[in-house]
Amino acid sequence: MAKMHIEMTVNGRSVDGLAEPRMLLIHFLRERLGLTGAHIGCETSHCGACTVDLNGQSVKSCTVFVAQANGAEVSTIEGMAPAGELHAIQEGFTQEHGLQCGFCTPGMIMRTYRLLQENPDPTEEEIRVGLSGNICRCTGYQNIVKAVRYAAEKMNAAKEAAE
Amino acid sequence: MIPANFEYHRPSSVDEAISLLTRYGDEGRLLAGGHSLIPLMKTRLAAPSHLIDIQAIDDLKQVGEAGGELTLGALVTQAELIASETVADTCPILREAALLIADPQVRYCGTVGGNVANGDPGNDMPALMMCLGARYALQGPDGEREVAARDYYEAAYFTAINEDEVLTEVRIPVPAAGHGYAYSKMKRKVGDYATAATAVVLTLKGGKCASASIALTNVGQTPLFAEAAGQALVGSAVDGKAIAAAVAAAEQIADPVSDMRGPPDFRRHVAGVMTQRAIETALSRAKGG
């Protein structure tokens, strides 16, 4: 069957390429665009390691066909520090020891990004519910919750300072 | 996990989707949020050669309420359902159940229409729609027909929809003001299907149960409308005796298979426990608690 011409905006940059419509978004990002930050964990939409932002929503990119994302805006972990300076969320994960092996971290950070867009000052419970689609097998989550709080506080302080 | 290849279509109207379904017959499948169909395609339990992605049909994305009826477009996502004030005000059991479906990422994608249409007995919305007395609008080449949720499910993955039809809207009679409701679900972990779950909507009048509707998730080939369980409550003060009768009636129709969630006896027992909890919660809400 024919390949499709795929166009999308990834981390603010227009990209295009030919792909079979059955190709999964995660494979397109990793294999065609070389964006290997989003990870393939379970490939069954459970673990959340492949989480990216698609049209303003967190999605598991192992359960989206590239054809569905044709024309979409996508953000991945590679877009979080465009000027080489860590995003507040990335800083939170480093400062609060929110990772050990790091495999789940790109998904955790992208999910945290969307969570904080929707709820800039989440409680511990809201963070735990908000990140319930992302599995971490190292940390026990305590420090991930702290990392998200760190990021929320820093982002809110920056917003207040700007106002 | 690479699915079989397919040709991709993205119609912009329901009519266009219907004509694609008509053209491709059993080789065509509708794709909404994709979180039921894509896993089936990855394991090749489904291998449609034409995938008809309805994401661009904006007509199917509305939530409305008029004349005592709540309408949910088929493409309303679980996340939108959770965020909708109209839904929270008129029919809060929908929000309660949607919050128990999968996880945030999946709820951004998963749609009401997809959840009710495909006939997966693990899905939560079908039993809920049976409980609420909802009707599904099915649009095909010859126009629209309505099928009651209670008549829609025939067996696992077999439903009353025809190959050339699109489920466009779910129509729910708004429950009476002050009704009690609950969706109680036992699941092993976030993202799991129910070991068993029960939806209850009831109303009280003068301290007695004036109406009660109960349905069960994932304890049979289809969602189950537990009519006798509801009847066991009507006219009673919803006391321990009436609740025990309703629980027994629910357990009697539960016919779960053995799976990794447990053997049939256990899952039937859980269906009873969920029914009891849902009735008690619904009762306390109806009393204003």
Interface residues (C-beta under 8 A of the other chain):
Chain A: M1 A2 M4 E20 P21 R22 E43 T44 S45 H46 G48 T51 Q57 S58 V59 K60 T63 V64 F65 A67 Q68 N70 R111 L115 V129 G130 L131 S132 G133
Chain B: M1 I2 P3 A4 N5 F6 E7 Y8 R10 L31 G34 H35 I38 P39 M41 K42 L51 D53 Q55 A79 A102 D103 P104 Q105 V106 Y108 C109 V190 G191
